[in-house]
Amino acid sequence: MQTNAWVGGGASDFAKELFSHRVRLQQAFQSALDEIAELIVREGGASPPHLRVITPLQATLSAGAGGFRGIDVGQMELLIRELDRAGNPLLEAGSQLQSSCSALCVAPGAGRTVGFTGAWAEAQTGDLRKRLETITRRTPIAENGLPLTGPFLSANTIGAGAAAYELFGAFDTAPNKARDLLSRARNGDAKALEGILELQRKGKDASLAQRVNAWWETLSPATAKELTSMAPGLIGSLNGLPSATRDRLNRTFLDQEEKRLTKMLSSFTGSAGQVLFSEQARAGFEAARERVSTMLKRIQQVRAALAKGGQNGFPPALLLAFDAVNAHGRAVVSYGDPDKAHNITTYVPGFTTQVEVGAADFDRALVTWNAADILAAGKRTASIAWLGYDAPQLDPGLVIPGHSVATDGAADKGAQELASFTDGLHATHDLAVPARLTMVGHSYGSLTTGKAATLRPPGTFADDLVFVGSPGVGTSQAAELGASRDHVWVGASDNDPVTKLGRFGGDPDAPEFGAIRFLAGTGGHSDYWKDHSDSLGNIGRIVAGKFDKVEKISVPFLRSSDLSP
């Protein structure tokens, strides 16, 4: 019987090892038969018929062209049964063969080879069964035995994909830094996870979140408890962990940081009356105290955003990431659980975004949830405010290329982190729930979003891209963003000067760009989420998948500024 039990995710290396054992097993039996036949002839006996040893495989494993592709559960179970059936008999046969050959002084080592193959088969039986049970436990299985797929997953990923990197992917012997770091973390090395976060920030490995998800799913309870107690904020920052787990860990980290920073601020206050010997020292003292005060304001702002969840009809809020210390802070808050939602949207803000003054950004995620959920017809909605990068600020950094709103340096760095974040949304989503992901980029955040979309293969970043108040998204045409042309949307208010800049690539609002333009009202640059506005209503319709209800602009759109006086 020839069948593909397993494709990709370490199948190639396992297949080579299986074939190697098959060859050595055949050679061991053949050498024993041949040398026994020669011994019979030397002892004067008649030459026995020449025998050939054939050991057919019950399943053929082959590799995919890249990352993990999938498992036929039924055929994998057959493979496990065949290995199980062969293991102990080969151990016994090896022992008997070794004794017989030793007595006859022929084929030294043949019995040991047979026994070693039996031991290998028994070891693989237990290992493969444990891994397969983990996958089938967490993955919906269709009647045909294949893990289910869904539109939320990339074309290259099936139901067992996330688990495969740490489960069956463990057979893959190719060098991989993430796998090595996660292996160290499995042994209790929390420092190794700092290396994972660094890889995550770079955003180059689209499989990283799936590897992290599989690593977490297969950690022993004792190791998980040890790691999370040592570094809850570190673990909670990992894309690929379940959202509910991240929320629990990040809230613990939030509490710890508040206590630490409050104590630190008290020490500054207690030193206020001390004599400082120079103006420079006094200035440094005040700057340090202000810095700590700002960090505490970030914590207070996040607490206020979380408190709005579960109130006034809104779903509970989940804290998916938090950092009070670095740069302008980080905070990712989701209203609704993205792992279980049908409609998921992520809002990416732009110029001057700071966590400590981020109330309006969190509120935009809330009103987006409301605008979409009212149309959801029983489907669950999750709306995320992603304050997860260092947006350009109105400060001295404005003239520094990597930080200026006039350049795309900050967007390049932010795009890497945003791409990694969406990888995590894909990796942790409940496969039994069909889902759509809509990214909404505002202002400079639209550039960050556009650049993130180009970092992933077409069709794998998001289902819909929405840009409002955009100065450009880094491409000259919508087709370059990797989404279907009828799923790239642009809203530009008549009175928004930023949309007239066209600084970063083609003008998204121009007909030749190729996006679907929707009515966005006549408000200013910050008015796209105003209550009852055209723009908010249309964003909600897109998030809810009510595309036929979106108020589209079907003719060339002239702004009032384009008209002659």
N, C-alpha and C positions, 0 to 999 in steps of 0.2 A: 504494500500500500504506500503510495506516495502522496504526501500532503504537506502543506505549510502550517505547522503547529505554531510557529513563532517567527516573526519577521522584524528585524531591526532590534534596537535596544540591547545589544550584547549577543544577539542570536548568532552572529557571524563567529565570534570567538568561541561560544559554546559548541557550535557545529564543528569547528575545527578540532576542539578538544575531544568531542564525541567520536569524530572520524579517526583521530589519532589513536584513541583507545581501541576502536574497532580493528584498526590495522595491526596494532601490537598484539591484540588478542588472537587474531587470525595467524600472525606469524609465530606466536608461541605454540599454538596447537599444531601448526604445519611443521615447525622444526622438530617437535616431539615425534610426530608421525614419521617424518622422513628419517630421523636418526634411529628410531626403533626398527624401521624397515631395513636400514643398512646393517643394523646389528643382527637381524635375522639372517641376512645373506652371509655375513661374516661367520656366523655360527653354523653355516652349512644348510640353512633352510631355503625353501623356495622363495623367490622374490614375490612379496605380496603385491596386490593391485595398488597402483598409485592413487592415493586419495587426495582430494582437494577440499580444503575447508572453506565454506561459504557462510558468512554471518549477515543475513539481510537486516537492514534497518527498518523499524516499524514507522518511523516518521523522518522526514527530511526537513531540516531547519535551514533557513537561508537569511541573508542579510538584506535590509532595505538599502536605499541609496543615501541614507543620512541618519537622522534621528530616529527615535522609536516609531514604529508603524503599527504594530498590533499583535494580538494573540487570538488564535482560534482556541477557545477554552476547551472544547471537546477534544480536539487533537492534542492539546497540551496535557490533558488528563490521561489520554492514551499513552503518551510518551512517558509520563510519570509511572503509570502502571507497568509498562514494559521494563523500565529501569528497575522498578521494585521487584518484578518477577525474575530479573536476571541476577540481582545482587548477591543473594545468599547462595544460590546454586553455583555461581562462579567462585565464591569464596571456598566452598566445599570442594569443587572440582580442582581449584588451584592447589589446595592442600594435598589431595590425593595424587594429582599429577606430579607434584614436587617429590612426594615420597617414592612413587614408582620410578620416576626418572633418576632419582638419586641412587636407588637400588640397582638400576641398570647402567648407571654412569653415562647417561645420555641427556642431551638438552638441558644443561645447567641453567637455572633461572626461569625456565618456561612456566613452571608451576607458580612461582612468585609473581610473574607477570599476569597470569590469569587471576590470581587472588587479589592483586592490586586493582585490577579492573573491576572485580566484584565489589571491593571496598569503595571505589570511586562511585559506582552505580548506586550503592546504598546511600552514600553521602548526598549525591545529587537528588535522590528520591525525596529525602526529608527536606532539603533546601528548596527545591523547586515547588514542592507541595505547600510549604509555608508561604512562599512568595505568591503563588497562585491564589491561595486562600485569602491573602491580604487584598489582592486586586479584586477578586470576585465579591468580597465583603463590601468594598467601598464603591463598586462600579456596577451600574445597571447592566444586566445581560439580556440580550434579545433572544428570541426563540431559536435563532440559528446558531446560538453559542458565541456570537461576536459581541464585544462590548458596544453599547449604544453610542452614537455620535449625536452632535447637536450643532445648531448654527452658531452657538457662542464659541465653539472650538475652532481652531485653525484647521485648514484642509489636511494638514499633515498629522493631526493628532486625533486619536480615538479615545474611547472611554478609559482605557487603562494607561494612557500615555503618561500621566503625571506620576503614577506609581512606578512605572517601568524604569525610570532613571535610577532609582535606588533599589528597586527590586530586581527585575531581570536585567536591568542595565548594569548591575554590579558585575556581570560577567564581561563587560566591555573593558579591555585592558589598554585601550588607547589613553595617552596622557590627558588628564583633565584636572585643572586646578581646583574647580569647584568641588568635584567629587572627592579630591584629596582633603580639602578643607573640611568638608562635611564629615568625612570619615574621622578626622581628628576631633571634631565637635561631638561625634557619637561617643567618643571615649572620654567626654567630659571637659574638653579643651574649649572653653568659652571664647578665648582669644582668637581661635580659628574663625569664629563667626564675624569678627571684624574684617577679616579678609573677604568673606562672602559679601558683606555690606559694601566693601570697596568695589567688588565686581558688579554689584547691583547698581551702584552709582554710575558706573561706566556704560551700562546698558547694552553691551555688545552681545551677550549670550542670551538669546531668546528662550533657551531651555532652562535657564537658571532657576526661575520660580517653580517650574515643575520638579526640578531636582530637590529644591528645598521642601516642597510639599511632600514628596515621597520620603525624604529623610525624616521629616517630622512625624509622618504617619507611622513610621516603623521604629521610632525611638522607643526604648523601654520606658515605662512610667517612671522608674527611678531616675534615669538619665534626664528625662524631660523635667522632672521636678528639680533636680540639681541645677540644670542650666538656667531655668527660669528664675530660681531663687537667687542665683548669682548675678544675672543680668537681664531683668525683665524688659528694660527699654531696648536693649540690643536684640533680643529675640522678637519683641513686638514690632520691630522695624523691618523684619524679614518678609519680603513679598513671597507668597507661597504658603504662608501659614493661614489657617482658617480665620475668617474675619472676627468671629466671636472670641477666638483665642487671642488675637492681636488686641482686641478691645480690653480684655481682662488684664493682659500684661501691661498695656500702655497706661491704663488707669492706675495700676500699682506704681508704675514708674512716675506718673504725674504726681501722686501723693508723695513719693520719695523725694522728688525734685523740689516740691513745694516746701517740705520740711528742711531740706538742705539749704535752699536759697533764703528762706526766712531766717534761719540761724545765721547765715552769712551776712544778711542785711543788718541783723541785730548787732553783729560784731562791728560793723561800720558805724552804726548809730552810737554804740558805746565808746567809740574812739573819736567821736566828733569834737570832743572838748580837748583832745590832746594837742599839744603844740606841734605844729609842722614847721620845719626849719626853712622851707623855701616855698615860693609860689609854685614852682614846678611840682614839688611834692604834694602841695595842697590840690593842685589841678588834677594830678594823677589819682589822688584819694577820691575826689568828687566824681571823676570819670568812672572809677571802678564801682563806686556806690550806685551811680546812675545805671550802669550796665546791669548790676544785679537787680535793681528795681525794675528795669525793662523786662528781664527774664520772668519776674514774678507777675508782671502785667500780662505776659503771654499765657501763663498758666491760668490766670483769672479769665482771660478771654476764651480759652478753650473750655474751661468749666462752664462759662455762660452758654457757649455753643452746644455743649453736651446737654445742658439742662433743658434746652428747647425741645430735645427729642422726647417723645412720649407725652407731649403736652399738646392740647388743642387739636387733637386728631392726627398729629404727626407721629411717625414710627419712632421707636427708640433709636438713639444715636450711638454709633460705634466709633471709637477712637482707633483709627488704623495706623497712625504714626504720630509721633510727637518728639520735638527736640526744642528745648527752650534756650539752648546755649549757642549753637552755631549760627553765625551770620544773622539773618533776620528771623530765625526760628523756622520750625517745620510743624505743620499740623494738618492731618488728613482726617476729616470727620465725614462719616456716612450716615445719612438719615434713611434707615432701613438696612437690612443685611444683604449686601451684594451677592453673597454666596447662594442665597435662596430667592433672589428677585428675578422676575421676568424681564423687567425694563430697568436697566442700569444706566446712569448718566454720571459723568465726571466733569465738573466745572473747573477750568484752569484760568485763574485770574492773571492780570498783567502788571503794568507799571505801578510802582509804589506799594505793591503787596507786602504787608508785614503782619505777622500773627497778632502782635499786640494791638493792632487797630483793624483786625480782620472781621469785625462784626458784620459788615455789609457783605463780605464774601460768603460767610456761613449762611447769612439770610438768603442769599441768592440760591444756594443749594436747597434751602427749605421751600422757597416759593416755586422753584423748578419742580420739586417733588409734588407740590400741591397741583401745579398746572398739568402735570403728566398723570398723576394718580386719579384725578377726577375723570379722566378718559380711559382708565385702565381696565374697566369692566371685569373686576375680580382678580386681575393680575397684580402681583406685588411689584412695587417700585422701590428702588434705592437711588438716592441722589447724594453724590459725594462732592464735598468742597476740597479740592486738592491744593493746599498751600504747601507744596512739597519741593519748591526750588527757590533759588535766590533771584527774585525778579529785580529788574533795574529800579533804582531809587533816586529820589530828588535830593542828592547829597553830593559830596565831592567825587564819589565814584562815577557820577554821570559822565565825566570826560574820559574815563578809563575804558578802552575798547571792550574788555571782557565783561564789563558791568553796565555799560551805557545803553540807554533805550534806543540810541541811534545806531547801534550795531547789533549783530545777532549772536554775540558771544554768550550772553546769559541764556539765550534761547537754546543754543547748542547744548550747554550743560544741563539745562532743565529738561530738554527733550530726552536725554539719556535716562534720567530718573523717571520721567513720565512713561517711557516705553517699558521700563522694568516694572513699574507699578501696574500697568495694564496686563503685563504678562502674569502678574500675581492674581489679578481678577479672573483671568482665564483658568489658571491652575487650580483655584479653590472653589470654583462654582459647582453647585450640585448638578450633576449631569442629567438628573431626572427632571430638571426644570428648564424648558426651552427659554433662552434668554437673548436679549439684544443689548449691545453696549453702544451708547452715544456719547461722544466727546464734545464738549462745548468750550471753545476757547474764546476769551474776550480780550480785546486790545492786544498787548504784547503776548498775552497767553495764547492767542490764536497762532502766532508764529511758533511758539514753543510746541503747541499741539501739532501743527503742520509738520514740523521737523521730526517730531516723535513718530508720526505716521510713516515717514519715509525710512525709518530705521528698522521696520519690520516688513516681511514679505507681504505682497498684496493680499488683502482679505483677512489678515491675521491680527491687525491692530484694533480696529473697531468696525461696527456695522454702519454707523453714521457719523459724519464729522460736521459740526456746526460752528461757524465762525461769525462773531458779531463784533462790530467796532474794530475791524481788522486793518492794520497797516500793511498787510501782506502775510502770507503763510509760508514763504520760502520756496515756492514753486511758481512756475509761469502758467500752469494749467492744473485744473482739478484732477485730471487723469493721472498725474504724477504722485498723488497722495495715497494710492493703493486701495481706495474704496471705489465702489461702483459709481459711475458718473451721476446717477440719480439718487445718490446718498451722500453727496457733498452739498452742504447748505450754507448760504451766506445771507446775513442780515446787516444792512447799513442804513442807519437813520439819516434823514435829510440834513440834520443839523449836527452831525458828528464830524468834526474836522479831521479826526484820525483816519477815517476811511478814505480821505482824499490824498493821503500821503503816498500810497503805493510804493513804499520804500523797500519792501522785502519781497522781491519777485513780482509777478503780475498782480493787477488789481483784482482781488477776489470778487468784487461786485460788478466787474465788467462782463458783458455777455460772452466775450471771447475766452474768458477764463474757464467757462464750462460748468460752473456750479449752478445749483438751483437757487435763485434769489427769492427771498420771502419778504413780505411787508414787515418793516421794523419801526414804523411810526416816525414821528418828527422830533423826538426828544434829543437830548445831548448824549455825550459819550458814556455817561454812567446811568442812563435811563432805560436800558434794555430789559431790566427786570421790574419795572414799575408795575404796580397792580393794574390789571385790566388793559395793559398795553398790547399792541399788535405783536410786538416781538416776543413777549413772555408767552402769549397764547400760542404762537407758532412754535416756539421752542418746546413747549409742553406737548404739542401734537406730534412733533418729530420724535421725542423721547418715547411717547406712547405708541409709536408706529402708526399713527393716523395720518398717513401721508396725503391721502386724498382730501383731508380737511385743512391742510396747510394753505395759507393765503399766499399764493405765488405771484411773482412779477413775471408776466409772460411777454412783455414788450420792452424794448430798450427803455431803461429808467433814466430820466433826466432829473437831476437835483435842481433846486431853485437857483443854486449858484452857477449852474451851467447855462441858464437862460440869459439872453441879451437884455440889458436894461431898457 
